[in-house]
Amino acid sequence: MSTDFNHYETLYWVFTQLCNDKCGHCYNNSGPQGQRISDEECLQIIANLPDRIDKIILSGGEPLAERKQLYLILDTLKAKYGDDQKIIVQTNGDLMTPEILDTLLKKGIKGISIASLDRFHKYAGAKLDSLKEMFNSKGLVDVMPYLTVGVKSEPIDPSWITYSYFGANEEMWLGGNWARGRAFENDLWMKDPAHNFCAIQSGARNFLGGHTDVIQEISIQLWAINPCCPGTKYPMGDARTEKVTDVLNRVKKSPVFQKLNDGEPYKMGESLGIAEAYALERGKDLKNVCRWCDEFFEHYFNIETLSPKLVSDKF
């Protein structure tokens, strides 16, 4: 595992759940009435981020629905990390205009990621051609030929300002990631306990480092610090009041989080006496690995104290 979390690879920050759309598959219930945080809270979070971060992804909700706050965040990140900081804005693209793109580029973003090429979004990718034309006209590079989603890719030319595009599909995203929120309410989640979202990109594997097959990444959902994109039942910490490095140094001592770092959620209870066989049976009953993870933190392990809630001979 990493020993210095003051240099971190990738931060995925959902700074708003406000959105112009209300997709049926949204795991964090984003929409026109989506949850938001204040400008002051955003500044507190930025102050508590690691000293160096290779890549910061700003997402939502829809970041362009919260432009004033997005611009504040970009200016503050630039002041903290400098002009060369790699910042990607992940958007559905619906609200993008040439004028907004010019502003984002002036504020130093290094990439745009369009996350709406699927049947759940309002336009289902119909705007992609016009967006690509806009990006190309501004000199952005289509990075998709250089990427394989879910695999740690080779570095691209650091001088490029890039754009990418993707959408939810059953294997990559409609797995454990979506067994919550509106996707769960609408029965769009994957009922396959063998689909281990924890071990792939945006899962918990490698959030503490030590592995080379996936990127090192944590997510902050509004203020909640999580080892993965969907997040644990309860957060590891509060980025408004705690240094992210302190939170990571705290949880890395726990065998539970060490197993999550290995991408093995069915083994995370072994140090508490909860056998993998029992966890696998619960996964079958719950039909999803992330639902087992939620149950584990609800009933058996206290994230705040990093101690067991209950240990029973039945395991």
C-alpha positions as CSV (number, residue, x, y, z in Angstrom):
1,M,0.0,0.0,0.0
2,S,1.0,3.6,-0.3
3,T,2.9,5.3,2.5
4,D,2.4,8.9,1.4
5,F,-1.2,9.9,0.6
6,N,-0.1,13.5,0.2
7,H,0.5,12.4,-3.4
8,Y,-2.6,10.7,-4.8
9,E,-3.3,9.5,-8.3
10,T,-7.0,10.3,-9.0
11,L,-9.8,12.1,-7.2
12,Y,-13.4,11.8,-8.4
13,W,-15.4,14.6,-6.8
14,V,-19.2,14.8,-7.2
15,F,-19.5,18.4,-5.9
16,T,-23.2,18.7,-6.8
17,Q,-26.2,16.4,-7.4
18,L,-28.1,19.2,-9.1
19,C,-28.8,18.1,-12.7
20,N,-30.8,19.3,-15.7
21,D,-31.9,15.7,-16.2
22,K,-33.5,13.0,-14.0
23,C,-32.2,9.7,-15.3
24,G,-33.8,6.5,-14.2
25,H,-30.5,4.9,-13.5
26,C,-28.9,7.6,-11.4
27,Y,-27.2,6.1,-8.4
28,N,-26.9,9.3,-6.4
29,N,-30.4,10.6,-7.1
30,S,-29.3,13.6,-9.1
31,G,-31.9,15.8,-10.7
32,P,-33.4,19.3,-10.7
33,Q,-33.9,19.0,-6.9
34,G,-30.5,17.2,-6.3
35,Q,-28.6,17.8,-3.1
36,R,-26.0,20.6,-3.1
37,I,-23.3,22.0,-0.9
38,S,-22.3,25.6,-0.3
39,D,-19.3,27.5,-1.8
40,E,-17.8,27.6,1.7
41,E,-18.0,23.8,2.0
42,C,-16.3,23.4,-1.4
43,L,-13.4,25.7,-0.3
44,Q,-13.1,23.7,2.9
45,I,-12.9,20.4,0.9
46,I,-10.2,21.8,-1.4
47,A,-8.2,22.9,1.6
48,N,-8.3,19.4,2.9
49,L,-7.2,17.7,-0.4
50,P,-3.7,16.1,-0.7
51,D,-0.8,18.3,-1.6
52,R,-0.5,16.6,-5.0
53,I,-3.1,14.9,-7.1
54,D,-2.3,13.6,-10.6
55,K,-5.9,13.9,-11.9
56,I,-9.0,15.5,-10.5
57,I,-12.4,14.7,-12.1
58,L,-15.2,17.1,-11.3
59,S,-18.6,15.5,-11.7
60,G,-22.2,15.5,-10.6
61,G,-25.1,15.7,-11.0
62,E,-24.3,18.0,-13.8
63,P,-21.4,20.4,-13.2
64,L,-22.6,22.8,-15.9
65,A,-25.9,23.2,-14.0
66,E,-23.8,24.7,-11.2
67,R,-21.5,26.8,-13.2
68,K,-20.8,29.6,-10.7
69,Q,-19.7,27.0,-8.2
70,L,-17.8,25.0,-10.8
71,Y,-15.8,28.1,-11.8
72,L,-15.0,28.9,-8.1
73,I,-13.7,25.4,-7.7
74,L,-11.6,25.6,-10.8
75,D,-10.1,28.9,-9.8
76,T,-9.4,27.6,-6.3
77,L,-7.8,24.4,-7.5
78,K,-5.6,26.4,-9.9
79,A,-4.5,28.6,-7.1
80,K,-3.6,25.5,-5.0
81,Y,-2.0,23.3,-7.6
82,G,-0.9,25.5,-10.4
83,D,-1.6,25.9,-14.1
84,D,-0.5,22.3,-15.0
85,Q,-2.9,20.5,-12.8
86,K,-4.9,17.9,-14.7
87,I,-8.6,18.6,-14.2
88,I,-11.3,16.8,-16.1
89,V,-15.0,18.0,-16.2
90,Q,-17.4,15.1,-16.5
91,T,-20.7,16.3,-18.0
92,N,-23.7,15.0,-19.9
93,G,-23.0,17.6,-22.5
94,D,-26.5,18.9,-22.6
95,L,-25.6,22.4,-21.4
96,M,-22.3,22.8,-23.2
97,T,-21.9,25.8,-25.5
98,P,-18.8,27.2,-27.3
99,E,-18.8,30.1,-24.8
100,I,-18.9,27.8,-21.8
101,L,-16.1,25.6,-23.3
102,D,-14.0,28.8,-23.8
103,T,-14.5,29.7,-20.2
104,L,-13.5,26.2,-19.0
105,L,-10.4,26.2,-21.2
106,K,-9.4,29.7,-19.9
107,K,-9.8,28.3,-16.3
108,G,-7.3,25.6,-17.1
109,I,-9.2,22.4,-17.6
110,K,-7.3,19.6,-19.3
111,G,-10.2,17.5,-20.5
112,I,-14.0,17.0,-21.0
113,S,-15.6,13.7,-20.4
114,I,-19.1,13.2,-21.9
115,A,-21.0,10.6,-19.7
116,S,-24.4,10.2,-21.5
117,L,-24.1,7.8,-24.4
118,D,-26.7,5.4,-23.2
119,R,-30.4,4.8,-23.3
120,F,-31.1,6.3,-19.9
121,H,-30.1,9.9,-20.7
122,K,-32.5,12.4,-22.3
123,Y,-30.6,12.6,-25.7
124,A,-29.0,9.1,-25.5
125,G,-25.9,10.3,-27.2
126,A,-27.6,12.1,-30.1
127,K,-25.6,15.2,-29.4
128,L,-22.2,13.5,-29.6
129,D,-21.5,14.5,-33.2
130,S,-22.1,18.2,-32.6
131,L,-20.1,18.1,-29.4
132,K,-17.2,16.4,-31.1
133,E,-17.3,19.1,-33.8
134,M,-17.3,21.8,-31.1
135,F,-14.4,20.2,-29.3
136,N,-12.4,19.6,-32.5
137,S,-12.8,23.2,-33.4
138,K,-11.2,24.3,-30.2
139,G,-8.2,21.9,-30.6
140,L,-9.2,19.2,-28.2
141,V,-8.0,15.7,-28.9
142,D,-10.4,12.7,-29.1
143,V,-8.7,10.4,-26.6
144,M,-11.0,7.4,-27.1
145,P,-8.7,5.6,-29.6
146,Y,-6.1,5.6,-26.8
147,L,-8.3,4.1,-24.1
148,T,-9.7,0.8,-23.1
149,V,-12.4,1.4,-20.4
150,G,-11.7,-0.6,-17.3
151,V,-8.0,-1.1,-18.0
152,K,-5.2,1.1,-16.9
153,S,-4.1,2.8,-20.1
154,E,-0.7,4.0,-21.3
155,P,-0.1,7.7,-20.6
156,I,-1.1,10.0,-23.4
157,D,0.7,13.2,-24.5
158,P,0.5,15.4,-21.4
159,S,0.3,18.5,-23.6
160,W,-3.1,17.4,-25.0
161,I,-6.4,18.8,-23.9
162,T,-8.7,15.9,-24.5
163,Y,-12.3,14.8,-24.7
164,S,-13.8,11.4,-24.1
165,Y,-17.3,9.9,-24.2
166,F,-19.0,6.8,-22.7
167,G,-22.2,5.6,-21.2
168,A,-23.7,3.1,-18.8
169,N,-23.8,-0.5,-19.9
170,E,-24.8,-3.7,-18.1
171,E,-21.3,-5.0,-17.7
172,M,-19.2,-2.0,-16.8
173,W,-21.5,0.4,-15.0
174,L,-24.9,-1.3,-14.3
175,G,-23.3,-3.6,-11.9
176,G,-22.7,-3.0,-8.2
177,N,-22.3,0.7,-8.8
178,W,-26.0,1.0,-9.5
179,A,-27.6,-1.1,-6.7
180,R,-28.6,2.1,-4.9
181,G,-30.4,5.4,-5.6
182,R,-32.9,5.8,-8.4
183,A,-31.4,2.8,-10.2
184,F,-32.3,0.5,-7.3
185,E,-35.7,2.1,-7.0
186,N,-36.4,1.5,-10.7
187,D,-35.0,-2.1,-10.6
188,L,-32.1,-1.3,-13.1
189,W,-29.3,-2.8,-11.0
190,M,-27.5,-6.0,-12.0
191,K,-28.6,-9.0,-10.0
192,D,-25.4,-11.0,-10.3
193,P,-23.4,-11.5,-7.0
194,A,-20.4,-12.7,-9.1
195,H,-20.1,-9.4,-10.8
196,N,-17.4,-7.9,-8.5
197,F,-17.5,-4.1,-9.2
198,C,-15.1,-3.6,-6.3
199,A,-12.3,-5.1,-8.3
200,I,-12.6,-2.9,-11.5
201,Q,-12.2,0.7,-12.3
202,S,-14.2,3.0,-10.0
203,G,-14.3,0.1,-7.5
204,A,-12.3,0.1,-4.2
205,R,-9.4,-1.9,-5.6
206,N,-6.1,0.0,-5.2
207,F,-7.6,3.1,-3.5
208,L,-4.8,2.6,-0.9
209,G,-2.3,1.7,-3.5
210,G,-0.1,-1.4,-4.0
211,H,-1.7,-2.7,-7.2
212,T,-0.9,-1.8,-10.8
213,D,-3.8,-3.1,-12.8
214,V,-6.3,-0.3,-12.0
215,I,-5.9,3.3,-11.2
216,Q,-5.6,4.5,-7.6
217,E,-8.8,6.5,-7.0
218,I,-11.1,7.7,-4.3
219,S,-14.4,9.5,-4.6
220,I,-15.9,12.4,-2.7
221,Q,-19.6,12.4,-3.0
222,L,-20.4,16.0,-2.1
223,W,-18.3,15.9,1.1
224,A,-18.3,12.1,1.9
225,I,-14.9,10.4,1.4
226,N,-15.3,6.9,-0.2
227,P,-13.0,4.1,-1.4
228,C,-15.1,3.7,-4.6
229,C,-17.5,5.5,-6.8
230,P,-20.7,4.1,-5.4
231,G,-19.4,4.6,-1.9
232,T,-19.6,2.5,1.2
233,K,-22.8,2.5,3.4
234,Y,-21.2,5.2,5.6
235,P,-18.3,7.4,4.5
236,M,-14.7,6.9,5.6
237,G,-14.6,10.6,6.5
238,D,-15.8,14.1,6.0
239,A,-13.7,16.2,3.6
240,R,-15.1,19.4,5.0
241,T,-13.5,18.8,8.4
242,E,-10.8,16.2,7.9
243,K,-7.6,16.0,5.8
244,V,-8.1,13.3,3.1
245,T,-4.6,12.0,3.8
246,D,-5.4,11.6,7.5
247,V,-8.5,9.6,6.6
248,L,-6.6,7.3,4.3
249,N,-3.8,6.8,6.8
250,R,-6.4,5.9,9.4
251,V,-8.3,3.3,7.4
252,K,-5.2,1.7,5.8
253,K,-4.5,0.1,9.2
254,S,-7.8,-1.8,9.1
255,P,-7.9,-5.4,7.7
256,V,-11.4,-4.6,6.4
257,F,-10.2,-1.8,4.2
258,Q,-7.1,-3.7,3.2
259,K,-9.4,-6.4,1.7
260,L,-11.4,-3.7,-0.1
261,N,-8.1,-2.3,-1.4
262,D,-7.5,-5.8,-2.8
263,G,-11.0,-5.7,-4.4
264,E,-12.2,-8.6,-2.3
265,P,-15.3,-7.5,-0.4
266,Y,-16.4,-11.0,0.3
267,K,-13.3,-11.4,2.4
268,M,-13.4,-8.1,4.3
269,G,-15.1,-9.6,7.4
270,E,-12.5,-12.4,7.9
271,S,-10.6,-10.4,10.6
272,L,-13.9,-10.2,12.5
273,G,-14.6,-13.9,12.2
274,I,-17.0,-13.6,9.2
275,A,-16.0,-16.3,6.8
276,E,-15.9,-15.7,3.0
277,A,-18.3,-18.6,2.6
278,Y,-20.9,-16.8,4.7
279,A,-20.4,-13.6,2.8
280,L,-20.8,-15.3,-0.5
281,E,-24.1,-16.9,0.6
282,R,-25.3,-13.4,1.7
283,G,-24.2,-12.1,-1.7
284,K,-26.3,-14.7,-3.4
285,D,-29.3,-13.8,-1.2
286,L,-28.8,-10.1,-1.8
287,K,-28.0,-10.7,-5.5
288,N,-25.3,-8.0,-5.6
289,V,-21.8,-7.5,-4.1
290,C,-22.4,-3.9,-3.1
291,R,-25.5,-4.8,-1.3
292,W,-23.4,-7.2,0.8
293,C,-21.0,-4.4,1.4
294,D,-23.8,-2.2,2.6
295,E,-25.1,-4.9,4.9
296,F,-21.6,-5.5,6.3
297,F,-21.1,-1.9,7.3
298,E,-24.7,-1.6,8.5
299,H,-24.6,-4.6,10.9
300,Y,-21.0,-5.7,11.5
301,F,-18.5,-2.9,11.3
302,N,-18.3,0.6,12.5
303,I,-16.3,2.8,10.1
304,E,-16.0,5.7,12.5
305,T,-14.2,3.5,15.2
306,L,-12.9,0.9,12.8
307,S,-14.2,-1.8,15.2
308,P,-16.7,-4.6,15.0
309,K,-20.4,-4.0,15.8
310,L,-21.1,-7.7,16.2
311,V,-19.3,-11.0,16.0
312,S,-21.2,-14.2,16.1
313,D,-20.3,-17.9,16.2
314,K,-22.6,-18.5,13.2
315,F,-20.0,-17.2,10.8
